Amino acid sequence: MNEMTMDIKNPAENFSVKPVRMYPRAEGTYEDLKVGDIIKVLVVYHDKKENVVFCENKLGSYFIKDENFCHDKENLLKTINCYMHQYIVARVVSIRSKGLIELDRKHLLIDTIETLKDQIGTVVPATIENIVQYGLFVDIGNGIRSLCYISNISKCRYQKLYKIFTNGEQVMVKIMDFDPYTKNFIVSRKDAYKRRTFNKYDEIVVMISDETEKRDGYYVEIDPATSGIMDKYPEMPDLQMGDYCYVSVSKDTPRGARVKFIYKVVED
């Protein structure tokens, strides 16, 4: 990879604006880094004059050349602005003597996309990054973000995803396909599981996902691929979305299980 044309012996003089330090430098921690490491950093400043993006983490300062930030040249500045003050994942490509370390995000994303293409049809762990009304944005590896639409989250219906999921939570998703035009992967949480079958009086744990239309019962999720319905009765406690409880299966149908409340799970 080509070196920067500027003299890097004194970064403070070469760059038009010094990077903002958000973390105190931990002396000696750079020794743990090596070329090829994949690390998570916070984007803190874009020097448009020098075409350099400054990043930071607890180890210190880093920079990414604009040309190595993303593969979309037409929307490069827009993309950089979108990630300002956000965390990104990048690969270490050069370690300088003065502690200024060069990263590469673009080629890491390209390599990760090719790897994930070979995993279409398989189940992979994903981390929830953002919760919106119509689905979950999840990271399926090295900063590759995909949208799991609400229809692909669960066999059961959800009305308020933020009451069920939290940012940073890990979920399992199945990589369904890759769209070459948008360069996005299509993922599904419910297809990562196989529908379960039950015998009458089986005792299982379910999660309350929503109230039924007539509000005389609850929709429950047994797992992402298996839904159920639980009727209310006067002695039942008031259950909220996201609550887990023990139930007894009263009937299993192709569309979902009918279950009967036993008692609520008491969490620590």
Helices and strands as residue ranges (DSSP letters): H 11-14, G 29-32, E 38-47, E 52-57, E 60-65, G 66-68, H 76-82, E 87-95, E 101-104, H 106-117, E 123-132, E 135-139, E 145-149, G 150-152, G 161-163, E 170-179, E 184-188, G 190-192, E 203-211, E 217-223, E 226-231, E 244-253, E 256-264
